[in-house]
Amino acid sequence: MISIKNDHEIEKMRRASRITAQARALAGSMIRPGVTTEEIDRAVRKYIESQGARPTFLGYGGFPASACISVNEVVIHGIPGPRVLKEGDIVSVDVGAHIDGFTGDCAATFPCGEISSEAQRLIDVTKQSFFEGIRFARSGCRVSDISHAVQTYVESNGFSVVRAFVGHGVGANLHEEPEVPNFGRPGRGPRLVRGMTIAVEPMVNAGTYEVRVLKDHWTTVTCDGKLSAHYENTVLITDGEPEILTVTEEL
């Protein structure tokens, strides 16, 4: 069942989402050669808790950290640890914060020092595909209108969209209905209405869209070992333009 938020619940979503977005920005500011993914995760947890919230991901389904930190060919669900970031890496950070009964969810991919022009193009196309998609995050459109716009933009730039994992509704729970794929034909799926909050999150690969999950049951990598990027925001459906809830001055 799709959750439609009232004005009071939307305000709570805004609060959770602001904390989430600031945690993402903090993580991004820390990405540089010589830093470990574990250090970034600790800082994210400390910040979220300092705001009176809790990291949504910590313990979620058994996940052992506060942020998913995915480097290079890791698509999503990278587990932070002793890995030291190096010049040329691209680093995806996915975070969530839960407060007063509601959750925000967002992600972005950041360069570590100087990166290749192709890696930068992958990051740029991934981010822009989100904005292409949310042109259709409007009351009266259907979920797959977003999906189709993301896929069309990504593939027109020579990249591929991951199909094994998708965006989703978000609210009292991290994952709610409806699913929001990044591919598919338009005009399908639930109709969007005011008060829906969804996480739109293109996951874009430089090569094949096929992925596999490693033995830790979390870390998901590209099957061909090529780079992957991720960009996500929590979005509110309104009577007009969509409102990005996980917004900071850096967005």
N, C-alpha and C positions, 0 to 999 in steps of 0.2 A: 504494500500500500504506500502510495506517495504521500509524504508529509507536506502539508501546506502551512507555512508559518504565519501567525498573526503579527501585528505590529510590535507587541511586547517581545515575542520570540525573535523577531528580526533584529531588534536592538541587542539582544543577547548574542545573536550570531555575529553582529558587527563587532562586539567587544572581543569575543573569542578569536575572530578572524584578524583583528588588528594585532593582537598578541602573536598570533601565528605568523603574520607577515613580518613583524619585527624580528622574530626568531630566525626567519629565512634570511632577512637582510644581515643580521649579525653573523650567521654562518658564512654568507657570501663574503663579508668583509674580512674573514679570517683565512680565506683560501689563498695560500701562497706556498711556494716551495719550502719544505722543511717542517711543515705543520702535519700532525697526524690527524686522521679522521676521528680518533677517539677524543682528542682535544676539542675539536669542533662540537662533537656530541655533548661533551660535558658542559660547554658554554651554553649550548641551546637549552639543555635541561635547567641549568642555573637561572637563565633568563626567564624561561616560562614559569618556573616556580616562584621567582621573585615577583611576578605579576599576580600571584595568587591562583594561578592555573596549574594544571598538571599536563605533562606531555602525553598526548593521546596515544602515541605509538608504543610507549614504554609498557611492555607486558601484553600488548594487543596481540592476541593469538599466540602468545609466547615470544613476541619479538623482544630482543634483549636490550634495546637502546631507545633513546628519545628521538633520534633522527635517522632516516634512511640516507646513507651517504654512498653514492654510487659513482665509481671512477671509470672513465673511458668506455670499455665495452660492457660495463655493468649498466643494465637498463634501469632497474628499480630494486629496492629492498636490500641495498648494500648494507652490511652490518659494520658499524664503526669499530675500529681496533687500532693496532699499532702501525698500520700502513702509513708511510710517510709520503706526502704529496710531492710531486716533482714537476719541474718546469715542463710545460706542454700538456699536462693532464687537463682533462675537462671533468668537472665534478658536479654531479647532480645532488641537490639536497632537498629532501621531502620532509616536511614537518607538520605537526598538528598540535593544537592547544585546546584543552577542554576546561571550561569554566562556567559555573552557574547553569550546568545542565546542557551546554551546547559546545560544539566543536567547529574549529576552522581547520582548513587543510590547504596547503599550497606547496609548490616546488619550483625550482629553477636550476638551470645548469650554468656554472661559472667557469671561466678560464683560470688556470693556475699559471701565472706568469705569462710569458709569450706562448701563444698556441699557433698552430698552422692556420692558414687562411681557410682551408676546407673545414676544419673543426669549428672555426668561428662562424662560417656560413651555416653549418648544421645547427649551432645554437640559435642563430638569428632566424632561420627558417622555422625552427621549432616554436620559438616565442611568437613569431608572426602568425603561425598557423592557429594558435589559440585565439588571437584577435580576429582572424578570418572566421573562425568558428562561432565566436560569440556575437557576430553580426546577426546570427539567427537565434540567439538566446533571448527571445522575445515572446511575450504572450501571444498565443495563436499559432506559433511555429511548432514543429514537431522535433523531438530529440534528434532524429537522424538528419535533420537539416543542418545541425551543428556538425554531426559526424561527417557528412558529405563535404562540407566546406573545408574541414581540416584535411581530409584525405586528398581532395583535389589540389589544394595549395601545396601540400607536402610532395605529392608525386609529380607535380609540374616542375618542382625544383630538383627532381632526381633522387629523392630520398623515399623511405618507406615508413608506414605507420604500423606500430605494434598492434597485433590483433588479439593476442592472448590475454591482455589486460586492458581495462577500460576505465573511463571516468564513472562518476556515480553521484547519487544524491548524498547530501551531508546535512547534519543537523544535530539532533540529540545523540545520534550515533555517527561514527565515522563513515560507515558505508550504509547507505539507504537506497531505496528505489528512487528514481529509475537508473539503470545502467546507461552510461553515456559513451558509446564507442567512438573511436576516432576514424571510423571508416563506415561505408555503407551507402545505400541509395537514399535520396531525400524523401521526405513525406511519410516516414514510417515512425513507429514508436509512439509513446505518450505525447499528448499535446501539452505544451508548456503553458502554465498559468501563473498569474501573480502570486507571490508568496513561496514559490518553489526555490530551494537553494541547492545548487548542483556544483560539483567539482569537475570542471572541464580540464583535462590533462593530456594533451598530446605527448606521446612517447615516440620519438622519431629515430630511426636507425639510418646510418650511412649506407648500409648494404641491405641484406635481406630483412624482412620483417619478422623472421622466425627467431624465437628465443628459447632458452632452456633454463631450468632452475637447478642450481647446484645442490650438492649433497647436504648442505646446511638447511635445505628446504625454504630458504628465503632468497638468497642472492640469485638474481635473474640476469643472464648475459645474452648477448647476441650470438646466434649460432655460428656466424662467420668471423667472430672476433673483431668486427668493425665497431666504430664509435656509435654511441647512442646519447641522445639528449632528451630532456624532460622539462615541461613547463606547465604549471597548474595554478589555478586560482579558484577560490570559492566564489560563486556568482549567484546573485539574487535576481530572479525574474520579477520585473516590475510591470507597470502599465505602459512603460515606454522603453527607453534604453536600459540594457542590463546594468546592474551595479556590481562592480568588482569589490567584494568585501575584504579580501586579503590584499589590501592596498597599502603601500608605503610611498614615501616621496621618491623612492628609487624605481618604482614600477614603470 
